[in-house]
Amino acid sequence: MKSVVEELESLRSDFKSALESYSTRIETEISAIRSAVEKEGSAETPSSAKMRDLRDMLTLLRKFQIKPEKGRRKDLKKLDALVGDLTLLIETW
């Protein structure tokens, strides 16, 4: 029994580390997206392609819905996919 308890504690520690790493990665990507959008917003006149990308980003963000209180993996997958889509939109800028 003692070995199982020790392994479970190790698993808990690994889980917390993985969550922290995931959280840091997502927050970094969101910050990069925000910086790119702010930089583009400070430009005099964004190109029509960038304006279209910004409209697409706004649509994606407004349609995004999760239930964070449930803590489901599918919500994390949705969040990861959204951040990935937003990143793809700004990569061509």
N, C-alpha and C positions, 0 to 999 in steps of 0.2 A: 504494500500500500504506500509506503513512504516514497518509493521510486515513482509511482504514478503521480503522486502529489507534487513531487519536484518537477516532473516533466510538464505537468499542467501549469505550474508557475512559470516555467521557461516558455511555454506556449503563450501565456498571457503577456509576458514581457515582449516576445517577438511580435505579437499582435499589436501592442501599443506602439512599438517602433515602426511597424509597417504603416499604421494609421498616421503617425506623425510625418513620416516621409511622404505619404500620399497627400496629406493636407498641405505640406510645404510646397510640393510640386504644383498642385492645383492653384494655390494662392499666388505662386510666382508667375504662372501662366496668365492668370487673371490680371495681375499687375502689369505684365508686359502688354496685354491687349489694351488695357486702360491707357497706358502710356502712349501706345500707337494711336489710339483714337484721339486722345488729348492733343497730341502733336499734329495730327491731321486737322483737328478743329482750329488750331491756331494759324493754319495756312490761310492765305487770303481767299482763294477759291479752289475748293477740292475738285478734282476731275469728276466727270460724270460716272466713271467706273467706280471711283471711291465712294461717291454718293450712293450708288446702287449697293455697294458692299455694306455701307453703313445702314441703309434701309433693311437689307437682309439680316444684318446683325440685330437690329432692333426687333424685327419680327421674331427671330429665334429666341431672343431674350424674353420677349413678352409672352410667347407661347410656352415657355419652359415652366413645368410644374412638377414638383415632387412633394412628398410628405416626409420632411426630415424627422419628425417625431417617431416615425416607424422604424427608421434606421435600416432600410432595406438596401441590399446590394444593387438591385435594379435601379434605384435612385442614384447611387454612386456612378453606375454605368451611364445613366442619362447625363449626369453632370460632366463626366469625363468626355462623353461624346459632344456635348455642347461646347465645352472649352476647346476641344479639337477642331470643331467646325469653325469657331470664331478665329482660332489661330490660322486656319487655312485661308480665311478671308483676308487677313491682314498680311500674310506672307508675301503677297504680290505687290504690296505697297512699296 
